[in-house]
Amino acid sequence: MFDNLNEIVKALPRFHNELLELNEILLANLIMIGEIPAPTFEEEHRIDFLKNRFTESGLLSTSSDETGNALGVLYGEKGERNIIVVAHADTVFPATADHTLSIQMDRVTGPAVGDNSLGCAVLATLPKILDVLNIPIYSNIIFMGSSRSLGRGNLEGLRFFLSNFKDPIVAGLCIEGVELGRLSYTSLGMLRGEITCRMPESYDWTRFGAVGAIVILNEVINKILEIPLPRRPRTTVVLGSIHGGASFNTIATSASLRFEVRSEAEGMVKNIALEIEDIVATVASNTGAEIKLERIAERRPGGIPFNHFLARAARSILNGLNIKPRISPSTSELSAFIDRKIPALTVGITNGEHLNEPNETIKIEPISIGITQLLGLLLVIDRGLYIEHQ
Amino acid sequence: MNINSWLKTNTFHHSNFKDIGAIVAEKQKQKTTVSLCIPTLNEEATIGKEIIILKSELMNQYPLLDEIAVIDSGSEDKTMQIAASFGAQVFLSKEILPELGEKKGKGENLWKAIYQLNGDIIVYIDADIKNIHPRFVYGLVAPLIFNPEIKYVKAFYDRPLAFSQGIRPSGGGRVTEILIRPLFSLFFPELTAIIQPLSGEYAVRRKVLECIPFPIGYGVETSHLIDVFNLYGLQAFAQTDLDKRVHRNQDTRSLGKMAFRILQTFIPRLARVGKIDRLPEMTNILRQFQAHDNYFEEVLFEIDEEERPPMLEIPEYKKKRSNR
């Protein structure tokens, strides 16, 4: 059963029909998970919920590890291979934000509902889905709600698990709430950093041209924007957020910039990082300000090639569901697998908007298609079809 | 019955009942059925969420509820469509017992639920709870399932996020503390043990519901407490702390209307139990509450509202004024 890709693609409409019956369980999980705040490094309540759900679904070895991942294992009929299905449990919203979700007939709205409460809800519901749809699983599937993933977390939860799990992992499947059709199997090289600019206590504010931290940080930004970026390998510098000062009329004594350098080539990320370090040192020496560059997170580029069977199978499955694949590299959980040369995919579950804003919204109807896609991919990996083609 | 001992034995926390499987097993053993009634009027923002959570967790996952029904007073928004789309039975209040006419009010919907629904236990949950969770139902049903003497379980919400000392004040909202608790302290002191007498979430045995009248408006909760107390005493009640409830806040003017309707139901009940013509000796004890970590106790305040006579009756005053 499900021994080749055609058979799996043919079964997708049946999966989709049967999944509609489980919609309310999934939505209930989404609401309960989504209303538990889980800022990075403070995910424990959400992790506890996931563990309870894993236990209730009959998963074994339900536990947390030292970094706070939620883990549960569905031992397969053959148990020859180990596969990880992971959704990051943390969100960008602080615990103090109002996490109330509201639900209408066609959509759910609220902080982090798409990134990544929906991913977690799918993870929590997946064991029950496999059971109700009566899909036989051969491999051991490790269900993981990963902790400390975003920002300064730097994928710490998943990296810890991959470093310390004793048996080989043959593949990874990463679930993101949005966007349906998203397909990632390569990772970009990436450096995420923060530049902080502080005026020293001894700074002479009476000296001519004393301007404060914001203007000095602006000088750093101008110089970063002057760094020449090649068209190939594709490379970008994203200036993500800026903070500084305290009021309208007080010269700012501190300011900070968060940025990310992304490139298809690892060497390019390193070169740009060196240039930014030079800029920081030069502006600091010219202005007398204390400017520091902190490296928050780094990724190495890599992944499976376009013609890898797993990538081809993923495209076939999406096409079979009339979803146009949108292939893009990722800097999320996928990178941790790629660092260890483990083939992995990241997929999205539904369509959404206002991502990472308090009115983040997801559509309900496409969710069942997103999960159908996930089931197809899980079967491809579970049956080891990609291994036979390698 | 001593209030503090009742507080110890009949006041629960929802976490006491987190093993939902055990509640369901006991319920099935007793062959008891449970119905959930959600009275609504223009609640499209929250109704879908309530039904999804409660149906998925307490019907599909754990079969604690045998039916979920929305009884609507004639919403003009999409409340009824949303409720039906997520799998609740939806009834228009005026179409239940139509020969008895139509009255507008939450109490009307609660009363008609007794006729329309089939459960041996009926749980009432307001539709405006933003942070709905299965505990809102199992926390109220479980004391009835596990204790045959308990007939009426009321919710309360105690939510200290941080409190530096061991003791913290506890109690209800503005109408409770300003109107109900002083009234109960004067006329029904034992009922002051109910920490939030106006909470809209409660579970009750059908046998009790079918014996008591239902004011159609805001007076319904107060009247229930007085009527059930007169029939069965304090031991028929229990209350469960459901932690935090996030809902709409009402403005002071609306609370004034609420207080007025409560008094409309309260005063006739005083008359019915003979406390209007034969007023009891006026007590000077106000009963409020405080919590020690996880248990609650009443605090008695002796308040003497003494009176001074009109100044004209004071000789010194008269003497002083007569010189002018």
Interface residues (C-beta under 8 A of the other chain):
Chain A: E24 I25 L27 A28 N29 I31 M32 E35 E56 T100 L101 S102 I103 Q104 M105
Chain B: E44 A45 T46 G48 K49 I52 I53 K55 S56 E57 N60 Q61 K78 Q81 I82 S85 F86 G87 K130 N131 I132 H133 V246
